[in-house]
Amino acid sequence: MELRDLRKSFGKTEIIRGASLAVNAGERVAVIGPNGAGKSTLFNLISGRFAPTSGEVLLNGQRIDGKRPFEINRLGLSRSFQITNIFPKLSVFENLRCGVLWSLGYRYTFLKFLADLDDANERAEQLLEMIKLDKKRDVLAMNLTYAEQRALEIGITIAGGAGVILLDEPTAGMSKSETRRFIELIKEVTVGKTLLTVEHDMGVVFGLADKIAVVVYGEVIAFDRPEAVRSNQRVQEAYLGSHVADAQVARP
Ligand SMILES: Nc1ncnc2c1ncn2[C@@H]1O[C@H](COP(=O)(O)OP(=O)(O)OP(=O)(O)O)[C@@H](O)[C@H]1O
């Protein structure tokens, strides 16, 4: 997955200001940066929610910028849409099956649907075990705990077998012990896949990431192994600068 001099303006304000990044297949990357730096906007550009103002996004060497989210999904990039994407009144198994069928391109093609239903059921059963919710197979999604719902969301995200997975703060709102377990789960289900997460929690960053991309004012100012990023002068200055700025804003 590669970004080349990516730019995005909202009105007259340039929010993404020439971001470049080359993520190798199979790497787990945490995208960090101060509030408002443009991390979510970058994810929106990669997943096709927004079209860039200029620059390129490549997936497996193919340009995907300007394509629609479902087209990008079919090309092998899947983004978690948080728990709003879960059907609360369907069971865990049914939610996963929907994820599988959607990824196979089903909408209302009923005959095709019936022919392939066995495969979808089998895949949904596999996913159920992968996200460790097999004991909750027939529980309605709305009756799961928060952490279980987030696990289900990951299951739906990986349902189609995409090679590149984007997760936006996957452990947000979890307790420390839930977070620890969840990091392990994410690692397990993304083995061999390329993973990008937007993350604020440094425990998650260092527990999960092979590499860290630091976004500041719409640019990737560092992209390296965690230890190297930690000692990077520019990163320290950017974080210190933003903390000082926050503290000044916070002062009455
Ligand atoms: N659709 C939009 N229209 C106008 N401005 C936007 C839009 N989306 C984001 N922005 C602006 O772009 C800037 C970057 O926002 P973004 O959400 O990408 O930052 P972030 O790094 O994800 O922040 P946080 O860590 O707080 O989630 C912000 O100033 C935000 O107000």
The ligand as an SDF file (V2000), in Angstrom:
LIG
                    3D

 31 33  0  0  0  0  0  0  0  0999 V2000
  -15.1010   16.5910    5.8580 N   0  0  0  0  0  0  0  0  0  0  0  0
  -14.3600   17.5740    6.3740 C   0  0  0  0  0  0  0  0  0  0  0  0
  -14.6060   18.8850    6.0660 N   0  0  0  0  0  0  0  0  0  0  0  0
  -13.8350   19.8530    6.5670 C   0  0  0  0  0  0  0  0  0  0  0  0
  -12.8040   19.6700    7.4070 N   0  0  0  0  0  0  0  0  0  0  0  0
  -12.5170   18.4040    7.7490 C   0  0  0  0  0  0  0  0  0  0  0  0
  -13.2650   17.3010    7.2560 C   0  0  0  0  0  0  0  0  0  0  0  0
  -12.7390   16.1680    7.7780 N   0  0  0  0  0  0  0  0  0  0  0  0
  -11.7220   16.5570    8.5630 C   0  0  0  0  0  0  0  0  0  0  0  0
  -11.5650   17.8970    8.5460 N   0  0  0  0  0  0  0  0  0  0  0  0
  -10.5370   18.6460    9.2700 C   0  0  0  0  0  0  0  0  0  0  0  0
   -9.3030   18.0690    8.9680 O   0  0  0  0  0  0  0  0  0  0  0  0
   -8.4150   18.1410   10.1000 C   0  0  0  0  0  0  0  0  0  0  0  0
   -7.8640   16.7730   10.3570 C   0  0  0  0  0  0  0  0  0  0  0  0
   -8.9000   15.9420   10.8730 O   0  0  0  0  0  0  0  0  0  0  0  0
   -8.7230   14.3920   11.1290 P   0  0  0  0  0  0  0  0  0  0  0  0
   -9.9780   13.9010   11.7350 O   0  0  0  0  0  0  0  0  0  0  0  0
   -8.2420   13.7280    9.8930 O   0  0  0  0  0  0  0  0  0  0  0  0
   -7.5290   14.3910   12.1930 O   0  0  0  0  0  0  0  0  0  0  0  0
   -7.0420   13.2150   13.1310 P   0  0  0  0  0  0  0  0  0  0  0  0
   -5.5600   13.2320   13.0540 O   0  0  0  0  0  0  0  0  0  0  0  0
   -7.7210   11.9410   12.7870 O   0  0  0  0  0  0  0  0  0  0  0  0
   -7.5210   13.7520   14.5410 O   0  0  0  0  0  0  0  0  0  0  0  0
   -7.9350   12.9650   15.8870 P   0  0  0  0  0  0  0  0  0  0  0  0
   -6.6770   12.3540   16.3990 O   0  0  0  0  0  0  0  0  0  0  0  0
   -8.4000   14.0830   16.7650 O   0  0  0  0  0  0  0  0  0  0  0  0
   -9.0020   11.9850   15.5220 O   0  0  0  0  0  0  0  0  0  0  0  0
   -9.2350   18.7250   11.2390 C   0  0  0  0  0  0  0  0  0  0  0  0
   -8.9030   20.0880   11.3540 O   0  0  0  0  0  0  0  0  0  0  0  0
  -10.6730   18.5520   10.7830 C   0  0  0  0  0  0  0  0  0  0  0  0
  -11.4780   19.5840   11.2880 O   0  0  0  0  0  0  0  0  0  0  0  0
  1  2  1  0
  2  3  1  0
  2  7  2  0
  3  4  2  0
  4  5  1  0
  5  6  2  0
  6  7  1  0
  6 10  1  0
  7  8  1  0
  8  9  2  0
  9 10  1  0
 10 11  1  0
 11 12  1  0
 11 30  1  0
 12 13  1  0
 13 14  1  0
 13 28  1  0
 14 15  1  0
 15 16  1  0
 16 17  2  0
 16 18  1  0
 16 19  1  0
 19 20  1  0
 20 21  2  0
 20 22  1  0
 20 23  1  0
 23 24  1  0
 24 25  2  0
 24 26  1  0
 24 27  1  0
 28 29  1  0
 28 30  1  0
 30 31  1  0
M  END
$$$$
